[in-house]
């Protein structure tokens, strides 16, 4: 079986909002030559349906009659006269499952080869669902968004003529629950902010207390590192941030990819035993699933069970094994609605074992291990192969991680540069350090909170 890959890169596509940025992306290859389109589209449809039929972790498909779904959607192939129409048909069919990690990713929107990394770029803005709007939560220094005068707390109202309110009404009509709507809209906007280097995005943006204004962003290349593709799992920009002050370390990374292992390990090994750690997983939408266990091993002194991966054929355990030189001080994990998949597995597992204290807002609840297949059209098909059950016997899918200390970010806080989640986490860490020092001086040992 292929290595489980867990990343919520196309949840929006799976619920029918359409392919992010596809209209502006140039295809790398011509449509399959030498074969009739009717044959290609029928083969792609059959591959998607049969893969789900064989690999979906629940043989009852969550109560969905999967055979009836095929009968209902297959006649639509006659109207799928091009690949865009076929994608829409397949995405609608997959949405019947109501699960994350089912999506069709256009090949032209994926990066595999090094030269393609200079083809697709970013706007330098990260977004989230805050106060009922898709809001900028973080800006990359020197990025296009910052250069255009955008700031944290600004809300996106429209991108390239598509109004966010219109998309929200579409989701309302589809019966998508409000929390899922917000996450879906944030994912859609984030996808629109990625495109061909040099291309322009015309957006309507609203700062707190001000009228909406038009902004033009020019997509720039990602100058940092990229993850390496794993099979049909594409390459992604890697962003790692570390700080160290006042006896506390701060670690944030955007994707669980092999390229983060070495710098994360070196940072953790550099921390002192009497220090504390803030592990910021906000906005981290996942990556390679097994890395949740690998990185957790650098925070544990004993074997830790992070949960179970329930597949059609059986189960696989997420076990973290202690590593020599692991950091043993207190750890605060930060999460929000953008924390998904591998982030959720790691946060939930360590929380259940009383190794960390979790701060922030509930995570995405999109934690199905998945794999990728290439379709005859060249597009990539992402499909879930398992459910993840926490040590507390809860499925993460649809539930997410519940923080120990819930703090909801607001647009006003973002605009003012206040990070109350991180502040609360740091205050708790400092109190733990003071308590540990006091007990050490009196010869007492610290018990669990």
Secondary structure in CASP SS format (residue, H / E / C, confidence):
PFRMAT SS
TARGET T0000
AUTHOR 0000-0000-0000
METHOD secondary structure of the structure
MODEL  1
X C 1.00
X C 1.00
X C 1.00
X C 1.00
X E 1.00
X E 1.00
X E 1.00
X C 1.00
X C 1.00
X C 1.00
X H 1.00
X H 1.00
X H 1.00
X H 1.00
X C 1.00
X C 1.00
X C 1.00
X C 1.00
X C 1.00
X C 1.00
X C 1.00
X H 1.00
X H 1.00
X H 1.00
X C 1.00
X C 1.00
X C 1.00
X C 1.00
X C 1.00
X C 1.00
X C 1.00
X C 1.00
X C 1.00
X C 1.00
X C 1.00
X C 1.00
X H 1.00
X H 1.00
X H 1.00
X H 1.00
X H 1.00
X H 1.00
X H 1.00
X H 1.00
X H 1.00
X H 1.00
X H 1.00
X H 1.00
X H 1.00
X H 1.00
X H 1.00
X H 1.00
X H 1.00
X H 1.00
X H 1.00
X C 1.00
X C 1.00
X C 1.00
X C 1.00
X C 1.00
X H 1.00
X H 1.00
X H 1.00
X C 1.00
X C 1.00
X H 1.00
X H 1.00
X H 1.00
X H 1.00
X H 1.00
X H 1.00
X H 1.00
X H 1.00
X H 1.00
X H 1.00
X H 1.00
X H 1.00
X H 1.00
X H 1.00
X C 1.00
X C 1.00
X C 1.00
X H 1.00
X H 1.00
X H 1.00
X H 1.00
X H 1.00
X H 1.00
X H 1.00
X H 1.00
X H 1.00
X H 1.00
X H 1.00
X H 1.00
X H 1.00
X C 1.00
X C 1.00
X C 1.00
X C 1.00
X C 1.00
X C 1.00
X C 1.00
X E 1.00
X E 1.00
X E 1.00
X C 1.00
X H 1.00
X H 1.00
X H 1.00
X C 1.00
X C 1.00
X C 1.00
X C 1.00
X H 1.00
X H 1.00
X H 1.00
X H 1.00
X H 1.00
X C 1.00
X E 1.00
X E 1.00
X E 1.00
X C 1.00
X C 1.00
X E 1.00
X E 1.00
X E 1.00
X E 1.00
X E 1.00
X E 1.00
X C 1.00
X C 1.00
X E 1.00
X E 1.00
X E 1.00
X E 1.00
X E 1.00
X E 1.00
X E 1.00
X C 1.00
X C 1.00
X C 1.00
X C 1.00
X H 1.00
X H 1.00
X H 1.00
X H 1.00
X C 1.00
X C 1.00
X C 1.00
X C 1.00
X C 1.00
X C 1.00
X C 1.00
X E 1.00
X E 1.00
X E 1.00
X E 1.00
X E 1.00
X C 1.00
X C 1.00
X E 1.00
X E 1.00
X H 1.00
X H 1.00
X H 1.00
X H 1.00
X H 1.00
X H 1.00
X H 1.00
X H 1.00
X H 1.00
X H 1.00
X C 1.00
X C 1.00
X C 1.00
X C 1.00
X H 1.00
X H 1.00
X H 1.00
X H 1.00
X H 1.00
X H 1.00
X H 1.00
X H 1.00
X H 1.00
X H 1.00
X H 1.00
X H 1.00
X H 1.00
X H 1.00
X H 1.00
X C 1.00
X E 1.00
X E 1.00
X E 1.00
X C 1.00
X C 1.00
X C 1.00
X E 1.00
X E 1.00
X E 1.00
X E 1.00
X E 1.00
X E 1.00
X E 1.00
X C 1.00
X C 1.00
X C 1.00
X C 1.00
X C 1.00
X C 1.00
X E 1.00
X E 1.00
X E 1.00
X E 1.00
X E 1.00
X E 1.00
X C 1.00
X E 1.00
X E 1.00
X C 1.00
X C 1.00
X C 1.00
X C 1.00
X E 1.00
X C 1.00
X C 1.00
X C 1.00
X E 1.00
X C 1.00
X C 1.00
X E 1.00
X C 1.00
X C 1.00
X C 1.00
X E 1.00
X C 1.00
X C 1.00
X E 1.00
X E 1.00
X E 1.00
X E 1.00
X E 1.00
X E 1.00
X C 1.00
X C 1.00
X E 1.00
X E 1.00
X E 1.00
X E 1.00
X E 1.00
X E 1.00
X C 1.00
X C 1.00
X E 1.00
X C 1.00
X H 1.00
X H 1.00
X H 1.00
X H 1.00
X H 1.00
X H 1.00
X H 1.00
X H 1.00
X H 1.00
X H 1.00
X H 1.00
X H 1.00
X C 1.00
X C 1.00
X C 1.00
X C 1.00
X C 1.00
X C 1.00
X E 1.00
X E 1.00
X E 1.00
X E 1.00
X E 1.00
X C 1.00
X C 1.00
X C 1.00
X C 1.00
X C 1.00
X E 1.00
X E 1.00
X E 1.00
X C 1.00
X C 1.00
X H 1.00
X H 1.00
X H 1.00
X H 1.00
X H 1.00
X H 1.00
X H 1.00
X H 1.00
X H 1.00
X C 1.00
X C 1.00
X C 1.00
X C 1.00
X E 1.00
X E 1.00
X E 1.00
X E 1.00
X E 1.00
X E 1.00
X E 1.00
X E 1.00
X C 1.00
X C 1.00
X C 1.00
X E 1.00
X E 1.00
X E 1.00
X E 1.00
X E 1.00
X E 1.00
X C 1.00
X C 1.00
X C 1.00
X C 1.00
X C 1.00
X C 1.00
X C 1.00
X C 1.00
X C 1.00
X C 1.00
X E 1.00
X E 1.00
X E 1.00
X E 1.00
X E 1.00
X C 1.00
X C 1.00
X C 1.00
X C 1.00
X C 1.00
X C 1.00
X H 1.00
X H 1.00
X H 1.00
X H 1.00
X H 1.00
X H 1.00
X H 1.00
X H 1.00
X H 1.00
X H 1.00
X H 1.00
X C 1.00
X C 1.00
X C 1.00
X C 1.00
X E 1.00
X E 1.00
X E 1.00
X E 1.00
X C 1.00
X C 1.00
X C 1.00
X C 1.00
X C 1.00
X C 1.00
X C 1.00
X C 1.00
X C 1.00
X E 1.00
X E 1.00
X E 1.00
X E 1.00
X E 1.00
X C 1.00
X C 1.00
X C 1.00
X C 1.00
X C 1.00
X E 1.00
X E 1.00
X E 1.00
X E 1.00
X E 1.00
X C 1.00
X E 1.00
X E 1.00
X E 1.00
X E 1.00
X C 1.00
X C 1.00
X C 1.00
X C 1.00
X C 1.00
X E 1.00
X C 1.00
X C 1.00
X C 1.00
X C 1.00
X C 1.00
X C 1.00
X C 1.00
X C 1.00
X C 1.00
X E 1.00
X E 1.00
X C 1.00
X C 1.00
X C 1.00
X C 1.00
X H 1.00
X H 1.00
X H 1.00
X H 1.00
X H 1.00
X H 1.00
X C 1.00
X C 1.00
X C 1.00
X H 1.00
X H 1.00
X H 1.00
X H 1.00
X H 1.00
X H 1.00
X H 1.00
X H 1.00
X H 1.00
X H 1.00
X H 1.00
X H 1.00
X H 1.00
X H 1.00
X H 1.00
X H 1.00
X H 1.00
X H 1.00
X H 1.00
X H 1.00
X H 1.00
X H 1.00
X H 1.00
X C 1.00
X C 1.00
X C 1.00
X C 1.00
X C 1.00
X C 1.00
X C 1.00
END
